[in-house]
Amino acid sequence: MQVITQPDDGVEPLLKAIKRARKTIDIVVFRFDLDSIEEALTKAVGRGVAVRALIAHTNRGGASKLRKLESRLLKAGVTLSRTADDMVRYHGKLLVIDRKLAFVLGFNYSHQDIEKSRSLGLVTRNPKVVRDILRVVDADHDRVDLKIKSTRVVVSPENARERLESFIKRARRELLIYDMNVSDDGMIALLKERAESGVKVRVLGSVEKKWVGELPWRVRPFKTMKLHVRCLVRDRQAAFVGSQSLRKLELDQRREVGLITKDRRTVNQIARVFDGDWKANRG
């Protein structure tokens, strides 16, 4: 397992993987404005790689850009599908190379998210996890029901609430949270219970205003740059990174995808980034 930290790592980890693809590339897009990635996908088609793109049916203020992207990718020889309209959003950001290497990203393929925002992504070669990520991609291409087997793959609306509740309940000492808008009543009640039992809870981002006066934990607005990641770190032993906030809409009504990792080096790296951001955003 590896972690990508933005804006530190930039687009290079994605470009490197795309350029090394030999057989297949699967990419899931919500927002996209990076010419370098589009060019790399086009070149991959040119060298015989089967490139398949799944494009969101809509995003706020950017649907016309998605349709233009579809046209360009089709012209380049990419096999393309558009997500269904049965969910409020298809918000996951995924990249799978040769059906062996999977990227689960908190950031979009955009200059804003990669160059100017704090965000994270996880990269894995775990065969079980990669297979489940491909199940998500295949199900949304084919518009069929989805069944996830790995306990590490967190998918909204299928299992996200259950998996994240379980993740939080297991905290014994500390929970570090990056989240732009913690607002789900059930999740906040669970966090409150954990905090009252002695777990040190810290949130970088925001919590719904109606709860602010009742929170037995610390919340700091993220002011040093844009925040575009959803992440939980439990007892510095496990971490979740994904596209779903602790919001009812993102847990229950949108397609969101995340991963849970217990890889010690990865978890420690994420925790160190959080610690630095916590200090940088005090006051």
C-alpha positions in Angstrom: 0.0 0.0 0.0 1.2 3.5 -0.8 -0.2 6.9 -0.1 -0.3 9.9 -2.5 -0.3 13.3 -0.8 -1.4 16.4 -2.6 -0.2 18.9 -3.5 3.2 17.4 -2.6 3.2 14.5 -5.0 1.4 16.1 -7.9 0.2 14.3 -11.0 3.4 12.3 -11.6 2.3 9.1 -9.8 -0.7 8.9 -12.0 1.2 9.6 -15.2 3.9 7.1 -14.4 1.3 4.4 -13.9 -0.6 5.2 -17.1 2.7 5.3 -19.1 3.7 1.9 -17.7 0.3 0.2 -18.6 0.7 -2.7 -21.0 -2.7 -4.3 -21.4 -5.6 -2.3 -19.8 -6.4 1.0 -18.1 -9.7 1.6 -16.3 -10.4 5.2 -15.2 -13.4 6.6 -13.4 -13.9 10.4 -13.8 -15.9 13.0 -11.9 -13.9 16.1 -12.8 -11.1 16.3 -15.3 -9.1 19.1 -16.8 -5.5 17.7 -16.9 -4.1 17.7 -20.5 -1.2 15.6 -19.4 -3.4 12.7 -18.3 -5.6 13.0 -21.4 -2.5 12.9 -23.5 -1.1 9.9 -21.6 -4.4 8.0 -22.1 -4.4 8.8 -25.8 -0.8 7.5 -26.2 -1.7 4.4 -24.3 -4.4 3.6 -26.9 -1.8 4.2 -29.6 0.5 1.5 -28.2 -2.3 -1.0 -28.0 -3.6 -0.6 -24.4 -7.3 -1.1 -24.0 -8.4 2.1 -22.2 -11.9 2.1 -20.7 -13.3 5.3 -19.2 -16.4 5.7 -17.0 -17.5 9.4 -16.9 -20.0 10.8 -14.4 -23.3 11.7 -15.9 -23.1 15.1 -14.1 -21.2 17.2 -11.7 -22.0 20.7 -10.3 -21.3 23.2 -13.0 -19.2 20.9 -15.2 -21.5 18.7 -17.1 -20.7 20.3 -20.5 -16.9 19.8 -19.9 -17.6 16.1 -19.2 -19.5 15.8 -22.5 -16.6 17.4 -24.4 -14.2 15.1 -22.6 -16.3 12.1 -23.7 -16.1 13.3 -27.3 -12.3 13.7 -27.3 -11.7 10.3 -25.6 -14.0 8.5 -28.0 -12.2 10.1 -30.9 -8.9 8.9 -29.4 -10.1 5.3 -29.3 -11.1 5.0 -25.7 -14.0 2.7 -24.8 -16.4 4.9 -22.9 -19.5 4.6 -20.7 -21.5 7.2 -18.8 -22.8 6.6 -15.3 -26.5 6.1 -14.7 -28.7 8.8 -13.2 -30.1 6.6 -10.4 -27.9 8.2 -7.8 -27.5 11.9 -6.9 -23.8 11.7 -7.9 -21.2 9.2 -9.1 -18.4 10.8 -7.2 -15.7 8.1 -7.0 -12.3 8.7 -8.5 -10.5 5.4 -9.5 -7.7 4.3 -11.7 -6.8 0.6 -12.4 -3.7 -0.4 -14.4 -3.5 -3.8 -16.0 -6.1 -5.1 -13.5 -3.3 -5.4 -11.0 -2.7 -1.9 -9.6 -5.5 0.2 -8.2 -5.6 3.9 -7.2 -8.5 5.1 -4.9 -8.4 8.8 -4.9 -9.8 11.6 -2.7 -9.0 14.1 -5.4 -10.2 14.7 -9.0 -8.1 14.8 -12.1 -7.9 18.5 -11.9 -5.4 21.3 -11.4 -7.4 22.6 -8.4 -7.4 19.3 -6.5 -3.9 18.2 -7.4 -1.9 21.5 -7.3 -3.8 23.6 -4.8 -5.6 21.3 -2.4 -4.8 19.0 0.5 -5.9 15.6 -0.6 -4.8 12.0 -0.4 -5.0 8.8 -2.4 -4.2 5.2 -1.8 -2.5 2.8 -4.2 -2.6 -1.0 -3.8 -1.6 -4.2 -5.5 -3.6 -6.4 -3.1 -5.4 -8.8 -5.5 -8.6 -9.0 -3.4 -8.9 -5.3 -3.1 -8.1 -4.7 -6.8 -10.8 -7.3 -7.8 -13.4 -5.4 -5.7 -12.4 -2.1 -7.2 -12.9 -3.6 -10.6 -16.3 -4.9 -9.5 -17.3 -1.4 -8.8 -16.1 -0.2 -12.2 -17.7 -3.1 -14.0 -21.0 -2.7 -12.2 -21.2 1.0 -13.0 -20.2 0.4 -16.6 -22.8 -2.3 -17.1 -25.4 -0.8 -14.7 -25.9 -3.9 -12.6 -26.0 -4.7 -8.9 -22.7 -4.6 -7.0 -21.4 -7.0 -4.4 -18.2 -6.2 -2.5 -16.3 -9.0 -0.8 -13.2 -7.3 0.8 -13.8 -5.7 4.2 -11.3 -3.0 3.2 -13.3 -1.6 0.2 -15.8 1.1 1.3 -18.5 1.8 -1.3 -21.5 4.1 -0.9 -24.3 3.3 -0.7 -23.7 -0.4 -0.5 -21.6 -0.7 2.7 -20.1 2.7 3.6 -22.2 3.4 6.6 -21.7 0.0 8.1 -17.9 -0.1 7.4 -17.2 3.4 8.7 -19.4 2.9 11.8 -17.4 -0.2 12.6 -14.1 1.7 11.9 -15.1 4.5 14.4 -16.4 2.1 17.1 -13.0 0.4 17.3 -11.2 3.5 18.2 -9.7 3.3 21.7 -7.3 6.2 22.0 -7.5 8.6 19.1 -9.4 9.6 15.9 -7.9 12.0 13.4 -10.4 13.3 10.8 -10.1 15.2 7.6 -13.6 16.1 6.5 -15.1 19.2 4.8 -18.5 18.7 6.4 -19.2 16.2 9.1 -23.0 16.3 9.3 -24.6 12.9 9.5 -26.4 12.7 12.8 -25.7 9.0 13.4 -22.0 9.4 12.7 -21.7 12.5 14.9 -23.5 10.7 17.8 -21.1 7.9 17.4 -18.1 10.2 17.4 -19.5 11.9 20.5 -19.9 8.6 22.3 -16.3 7.7 21.5 -15.0 11.1 22.7 -17.0 10.8 25.9 -15.4 7.3 26.5 -12.0 8.9 26.4 -11.0 8.8 22.7 -9.2 12.0 21.6 -11.0 13.2 18.5 -9.7 15.9 16.3 -11.3 17.2 13.1 -9.7 19.3 10.4 -12.5 20.8 8.4 -15.9 21.5 9.7 -18.9 20.0 11.6 -22.5 20.9 11.1 -23.3 24.1 13.1 -26.1 22.6 15.1 -23.6 20.2 16.8 -20.8 22.7 17.5 -21.8 23.6 21.1 -22.2 19.9 22.0 -19.0 18.5 20.7 -16.5 17.0 23.3 -13.7 17.2 20.8 -11.7 19.7 18.9 -12.4 21.1 15.4 -10.1 23.3 13.4 -11.1 25.0 10.1 -8.6 24.2 7.3 -7.3 27.5 6.2 -3.9 26.9 4.7 -5.3 25.7 1.3 -8.4 24.1 0.0 -9.4 20.9 1.7 -10.5 18.1 -0.7 -10.1 14.8 1.2 -12.1 12.5 3.4 -9.9 10.6 5.8 -10.0 8.9 9.2 -7.0 7.7 11.2 -7.8 5.3 14.1 -5.3 4.9 16.9 -2.5 5.5 14.4 -3.0 1.8 13.4 -5.6 2.0 10.6 -6.7 4.7 8.1 -9.6 5.3 5.8 -9.2 7.4 2.7 -11.9 7.9 0.2 -14.4 10.2 -1.6 -17.2 10.0 1.0 -17.6 12.6 3.8 -19.5 11.7 7.0 -22.6 13.1 5.4 -25.9 11.3 4.9 -26.0 12.1 1.2 -22.5 10.7 0.6 -23.0 7.7 2.7 -26.5 6.7 1.4 -27.3 8.3 -1.9 -24.1 8.7 -4.0 -21.5 6.5 -5.5 -18.4 7.0 -3.3 -15.4 4.7 -3.0 -12.7 4.5 -0.3 -10.2 2.1 1.2 -9.2 1.1 4.7 -5.6 0.2 5.3 -3.6 -1.1 8.2 -0.3 -0.8 6.5 1.9 0.7 9.2 4.1 2.9 7.0 1.1 4.3 5.1 -0.9 5.0 8.3 2.0 6.7 9.9 2.6 8.8 6.8 -1.0 10.0 6.8 -0.9 10.7 10.5 2.3 12.8 10.1 0.6 14.9 7.4 -2.4 15.4 9.7 -0.2 16.4 12.6 1.6 19.0 10.4 -1.7 20.4 9.1 -3.2 20.5 12.6 -0.3 22.7 13.7 -0.4 24.9 10.6 -4.1 25.6 11.0 -4.2 26.5 14.7 -5.4 29.9 15.8 
